[in-house]
């Protein structure tokens, strides 16, 4: 009986992940530094895994990905043996500590049953839909958050405050779920999903994040491709979707032009034609100069190349990248600690070999997660997990996402589900 009950539970850590998918940045500040609500939920999940008496032996071992164990241990040893254990060093180390979240989810995927998978998917589905709705509201009414409760005075965060990159990624997952319902759904669900798709797409365009748009577009395109090639989709539905694509594409291009994200994209590639695109071009140039400074500083010593600079040191300031990025070092000016590129943060903090390890984990997770979802495209959980594994690294390449709990926790949890469950997990996923 206990084994059956455990198989029917949602995956551990899902409530922390659902909370962050719903509120992203603003909700991650609920609590008091250095211990926030997210940390409390993750601690409860870890304790629950231990106290619940999950089966030991081969099932437990299959869920513990050696790659995640290595990545977690490597970062822990580097922090423990480093000279700096201040609060700043702890903040720098925290994103790497969150890699261990994947182990919490991975231990359960080997034996969770269809009911537990269904419940986990449903919780996450409601979270991303809720996120897409408030994201659209705040994008259409930018002053709305200031009329709502203040979450963090220091960060100037209110309820429903938009963080454009990660919010676009999560709204993209909601849009992808709607695409699947439009193709596969019956009765009243396709029209409702089509309306939701318009709302979520509008939020993505209004957010103005180029990386967020890229990640969301890639996921939606893959879901559309998989949906129209599925064997159980009526041919008439496929023809309808294909016939509507040119009109949808035309509307999307018009929306991009109307919201200004098109200008920002042109500016990124040096084709500035307006004040908005010139600003985007300036931002891109500043980032490139900052990244060049970090790479030069990183390559200046063998120790940095192999082990990184560790935690606590502000490598942005040490390399001169902060000045190139923000253009000032005035008294009272906030000095950035991240280059808006997760890969450079990896290199600077923990060196080349650790960066290669993380890159391998991410590539394998995207490929394996996509394969699992492709085999069981009806599964809501697998679609969301794959969506997280695909969109978050894309947004992290041009933003501070995986260095923050609102990006790190959902991402590494999704990686744990993928690496812990592997392909046999997909075979147990029920259709939603």
C-alpha positions in Angstrom: 0.0 0.0 0.0 2.7 2.6 0.8 4.4 1.9 -2.6 1.1 2.5 -4.4 0.6 5.7 -2.5 4.1 6.9 -3.4 3.5 6.1 -7.1 0.4 8.3 -7.1 2.1 11.4 -5.6 3.3 14.3 -7.7 7.0 14.5 -8.2 8.9 16.1 -5.3 9.8 19.7 -5.7 6.9 20.4 -8.1 5.3 23.0 -5.9 8.5 25.1 -5.8 8.8 24.8 -9.5 5.1 25.6 -10.1 5.4 28.7 -7.9 8.4 30.0 -9.8 6.9 29.2 -13.2 3.8 31.2 -12.1 5.5 34.2 -10.7 9.2 34.0 -12.0 11.3 36.8 -10.6 8.8 38.7 -8.4 7.6 35.6 -6.6 11.2 34.4 -6.0 11.6 37.3 -3.5 8.9 36.1 -1.2 10.6 35.6 2.2 13.7 37.1 3.8 17.2 37.0 2.7 19.0 34.6 2.7 16.1 32.1 3.1 13.2 32.6 0.8 9.9 30.7 0.3 11.4 28.8 -2.7 14.2 27.5 -0.4 11.6 26.4 2.2 9.6 24.4 -0.4 12.8 22.8 -1.8 13.9 21.8 1.7 10.5 20.4 2.4 10.7 18.4 -0.8 14.1 17.0 0.1 13.0 16.0 3.6 9.8 14.5 2.2 11.8 12.3 -0.2 13.8 11.0 2.7 11.0 10.5 5.2 8.6 9.0 2.6 10.8 6.0 2.3 11.2 6.0 -1.4 12.3 2.5 -2.6 16.0 2.0 -2.4 18.2 -0.2 -4.6 18.3 -0.1 -8.4 15.3 2.2 -8.8 16.9 4.8 -6.5 20.2 4.5 -8.3 18.7 5.0 -11.7 17.2 8.3 -10.6 20.6 9.7 -9.3 22.2 11.0 -12.5 26.0 10.7 -12.0 26.4 13.9 -14.2 24.3 15.9 -11.8 26.1 14.5 -8.8 29.4 15.4 -10.3 28.3 18.9 -11.2 26.9 19.5 -7.7 29.9 18.1 -5.9 32.4 19.9 -8.1 30.8 23.3 -7.3 30.5 22.5 -3.6 34.2 21.5 -3.3 35.2 24.7 -5.2 33.2 26.8 -2.8 34.3 25.0 0.4 37.9 25.2 -0.5 37.8 28.8 -1.7 39.1 31.7 0.4 35.8 33.6 0.4 32.7 32.4 2.3 31.0 35.8 2.6 27.4 36.4 1.7 28.5 37.6 -1.7 30.3 34.4 -2.3 27.3 32.4 -1.2 25.1 34.3 -3.6 27.5 33.5 -6.4 27.5 29.8 -5.4 23.7 29.5 -5.0 22.9 28.9 -8.7 25.2 25.9 -8.7 23.7 24.6 -5.5 20.4 24.5 -7.3 21.8 21.9 -9.6 21.1 19.5 -6.8 17.4 20.2 -7.3 17.6 17.8 -10.2 18.5 15.0 -7.8 15.3 15.6 -5.8 13.2 15.0 -8.9 15.4 12.3 -10.4 15.1 10.0 -7.4 11.3 9.7 -8.0 11.1 9.3 -11.7 12.2 5.7 -11.7 9.1 4.5 -9.9 6.4 7.2 -10.1 3.2 5.9 -11.6 0.8 7.3 -14.2 -1.4 9.0 -11.6 1.6 10.8 -10.1 2.8 11.9 -13.6 -0.7 13.2 -14.4 -0.9 15.2 -11.2 2.6 16.7 -11.7 1.7 17.7 -15.2 -1.6 19.3 -14.2 0.0 21.4 -11.4 2.6 22.7 -13.8 0.0 23.3 -16.6 -2.1 25.5 -14.3 1.1 27.4 -13.3 2.2 28.3 -16.8 -1.4 29.2 -17.9 -1.7 31.5 -14.8 1.7 33.0 -15.6 0.7 33.7 -19.2 -2.5 35.5 -18.2 -0.9 37.9 -15.7 2.0 38.4 -18.0 -0.4 39.6 -20.7 -2.2 41.8 -18.3 1.0 43.5 -17.1 2.2 43.9 -20.7 -1.0 45.6 -21.8 -1.3 47.7 -18.6 2.3 48.5 -17.6 1.2 50.4 -14.5 -0.8 47.5 -13.1 2.0 46.1 -10.9 2.5 49.4 -9.0 -1.2 49.2 -7.9 -0.5 45.7 -6.4 1.4 44.7 -3.2 5.2 45.5 -3.1 7.4 42.4 -2.8 10.8 44.0 -2.6 11.6 47.6 -2.0 15.3 47.2 -2.8 14.5 45.5 -6.1 11.4 47.6 -6.9 9.4 44.5 -7.4 5.6 44.4 -7.1 3.2 41.5 -7.7 3.0 40.9 -11.5 6.2 42.8 -12.3 7.5 41.6 -15.6 11.0 40.1 -16.2 10.9 40.0 -20.0 13.3 37.2 -20.8 12.1 34.4 -18.5 8.5 35.6 -18.7 8.6 35.2 -22.5 10.0 31.7 -22.1 7.3 30.6 -19.7 4.5 32.3 -21.8 6.0 30.4 -24.7 5.4 27.1 -22.9 1.8 28.1 -22.3 1.5 29.0 -26.0 2.9 25.6 -27.0 0.4 23.8 -24.8 -2.4 25.8 -26.6 -1.0 24.8 -30.0 -1.2 21.1 -29.0 -4.9 21.6 -27.9 -5.8 23.4 -31.1 -4.5 20.4 -33.1 -5.6 17.5 -30.9 -8.5 19.0 -28.9 -12.2 18.3 -29.3 -15.3 20.3 -28.7 -14.9 23.6 -27.0 -11.2 23.2 -26.2 -9.7 24.2 -29.6 -11.4 27.6 -29.8 -10.5 28.4 -26.2 -6.9 27.3 -26.8 -6.7 29.5 -29.9 -7.8 32.5 -27.8 -5.2 31.6 -25.2 -2.6 31.3 -27.9 -3.4 34.9 -29.1 -3.1 36.2 -25.5 0.2 34.4 -24.7 1.7 35.4 -28.1 0.8 39.0 -27.5 2.4 38.9 -24.1 5.6 37.6 -25.7 5.7 40.3 -28.3 4.9 43.1 -25.8 7.6 41.8 -23.4 10.2 42.9 -26.0 12.8 40.2 -25.2 14.7 38.9 -28.2 16.1 35.8 -26.5 12.6 35.1 -25.0 11.0 35.4 -28.4 13.6 33.1 -29.9 13.1 30.4 -27.2 9.4 30.6 -27.3 9.3 30.5 -31.1 11.6 27.4 -31.3 9.4 25.5 -28.8 6.1 26.5 -30.5 7.5 25.5 -33.9 8.6 22.1 -32.7 5.2 21.4 -31.0 3.3 22.4 -34.1 5.5 20.2 -36.3 5.0 17.2 -33.9 1.3 17.8 -33.7 0.5 17.9 -37.4 2.7 14.8 -38.0 1.0 12.7 -35.4 -0.8 9.6 -36.7 -4.0 10.2 -34.7 -4.7 13.7 -35.9 -7.6 14.0 -38.5 -6.4 15.0 -41.9 -9.0 17.7 -42.1 -7.5 19.3 -38.9 -4.0 19.1 -40.4 -5.1 20.8 -43.6 -6.9 23.5 -41.6 -3.8 24.3 -39.5 -1.6 24.3 -42.6 -4.0 26.6 -44.4 -4.1 29.0 -41.4 -0.3 29.2 -41.0 0.3 31.9 -43.7 -2.3 34.2 -42.0 -0.9 33.5 -38.5 2.6 34.2 -39.8 1.5 37.5 -41.3 -0.2 38.5 -38.1 2.9 37.6 -36.1 5.2 39.7 -38.3 2.7 42.6 -38.0 2.6 42.2 -34.3 6.4 42.2 -34.0 6.6 45.4 -36.1 3.9 47.1 -34.1 5.4 46.3 -30.7 8.9 47.4 -31.5 10.6 44.1 -30.9 11.4 44.0 -34.6 13.4 47.2 -34.3 15.3 45.7 -31.4 16.1 42.6 -33.4 17.3 44.7 -36.4 19.4 46.8 -34.0 21.0 43.6 -32.6 22.3 42.8 -36.1 23.6 46.4 -36.7 20.6 47.5 -38.9 19.5 50.4 -36.7 16.7 52.5 -38.2 15.0 54.1 -35.2 15.7 55.3 -31.7 14.6 51.9 -30.3 16.8 49.9 -32.7 19.8 52.2 -32.0 19.4 51.5 -28.3 19.3 47.8 -29.0 22.4 48.1 -31.2 24.2 50.0 -28.4 23.2 47.3 -25.9 24.5 44.6 -28.1 27.8 46.4 -28.7 28.3 47.0 -25.0 27.7 43.4 -24.2 30.1 42.2 -26.9 32.9 44.5 -25.5 32.2 43.3 -22.0 32.3 39.7 -23.1 35.6 40.3 -24.9 37.0 41.7 -21.7 35.9 38.7 -19.7 37.4 36.2 -22.2 40.7 38.1 -22.2 40.8 38.1 -18.4 39.8 34.4 -18.3 42.6 33.4 -20.6 45.2 35.4 -18.8 46.2 32.6 -16.4 46.1 28.8 -16.5 44.5 28.6 -13.1 41.5 30.6 -14.3 41.3 28.5 -17.5 41.1 25.2 -15.6 39.5 26.1 -12.3 37.9 29.5 -12.8 38.2 32.4 -10.3 35.8 30.8 -7.8 33.1 32.6 -5.8 33.0 35.9 -4.1 35.2 37.8 -6.6 33.4 40.2 -8.9 35.0 39.1 -12.2 33.0 41.8 -14.0 34.9 44.4 -12.1 38.3 42.5 -12.1 38.1 42.2 -15.9 36.9 45.7 -16.5 33.7 44.3 -18.1 31.5 46.3 -15.7 32.6 49.6 -17.1 32.2 48.4 -20.7 28.7 47.1 -19.9 27.2 50.0 -17.9 29.6 52.8 -18.9 30.1 54.2 -15.4 31.7 53.6 -12.1 30.2 56.4 -10.1 29.8 56.2 -6.4 26.5 54.5 -5.6 26.3 52.9 -9.0 25.3 49.2 -8.8 28.2 47.1 -10.1 26.9 44.2 -12.2 28.1 40.7 -11.2 26.9 38.9 -14.3 27.8 39.5 -18.0 24.2 38.5 -19.1 25.6 35.3 -20.5 25.5 32.1 -18.5 28.3 30.4 -20.4 30.7 33.2 -19.6 29.7 33.0 -15.9 30.5 29.3 -16.0 33.9 29.9 -17.4 34.8 32.7 -15.1 33.5 31.0 -11.9 34.5 27.4 -12.4 36.7 27.1 -15.5 36.7 25.4 -18.9 36.2 21.8 -17.8 33.2 22.5 -15.6 31.7 24.6 -18.4 32.1 21.7 -20.8 30.4 19.4 -18.2 27.4 21.7 -17.9 27.2 22.1 -21.6 27.2 18.3 -22.1 24.4 18.0 -19.4 22.3 20.7 -21.1 22.7 19.3 -24.6 21.9 15.8 -23.5 18.9 17.0 -21.6 17.5 18.9 -24.5 18.0 16.0 -26.9 16.8 13.3 -24.5 13.9 15.4 -23.3 12.9 16.1 -26.9 13.0 12.4 -27.7 10.9 11.5 -24.7 8.3 14.1 -25.5 8.3 13.1 -29.2 7.5 9.5 -28.2 4.7 10.6 -26.0 3.6 14.0 -27.4 0.2 13.8 -25.6 1.9 14.1 -22.2 1.6 17.5 -20.6 4.4 16.9 -18.1 6.9 15.9 -20.8 6.0 18.9 -23.0 6.5 21.3 -20.1 9.8 19.6 -19.0 11.1 19.7 -22.5 10.0 23.3 -22.9 11.9 24.3 -19.8 15.0 22.5 -20.9 14.9 24.2 -24.3 13.8 27.8 -23.6 15.7 28.5 -20.4 19.2 27.9 -21.8 18.4 30.1 -24.8 17.2 33.0 -22.6 20.2 32.5 -20.3 22.6 33.1 -23.2 21.5 36.7 -23.3 20.3 37.3 -19.7 20.7 36.6 -16.0 18.3 33.6 -15.9 20.2 30.4 -14.9 22.1 32.5 -12.3 18.8 33.3 -10.6 16.5 30.9 -8.7 13.5 31.6 -10.9 15.5 30.1 -13.8 17.8 27.7 -12.1 15.3 25.8 -10.0 12.7 25.0 -12.8 15.5 24.2 -15.2 17.6 21.8 -13.0 14.4 20.2 -11.8 13.4 19.5 -15.4 16.9 18.2 -16.1 16.5 15.8 -13.2 13.2 14.5 -14.5 14.8 13.9 -17.9 18.0 12.3 -16.8 16.4 10.4 -14.0 13.5 9.0 -15.9 15.1 8.4 -19.3 13.1 6.8 -22.1 11.1 4.3 -20.0 9.6 7.2 -18.1 7.9 8.4 -21.3 6.2 5.0 -21.8 4.4 5.5 -18.4 3.2 9.0 -19.2 -0.6 9.1 -19.7 -2.2 11.3 -22.4 -3.8 14.5 -21.1 
